[in-house]
């Protein structure tokens, strides 16, 4: 199910892919629909804490959001993040998206992310590290 929050975010992200600039009207729509989570998502993006890892030569892509306490794996196609907020609020239906997912969507649309290129030989090692961080965070 796509929430109203997600519809608004995706609609504006579609617009941003062409304009590459957020207007005051778009800002206000996002702020009204998403509240405080939008503020956090915007800060995440502005502070360069959204990372797009591209593994070569396979072209495999992994998105990471660097949060306050950990690094979170974000799967934009699935609408998934491995943060506690996602598990406890999004899955339970209290919120449509966590701010890491919002930040990733905005960063991708505006091309405002940190691009990290790695060799395919580092994929398993990095995924293991991100899974470890996720497991530690889940225990908190």
Order of alpha helices (4+ residues) and beta strands (2+ residues): alpha-alpha-alpha-beta-beta-beta-beta-alpha-beta-alpha
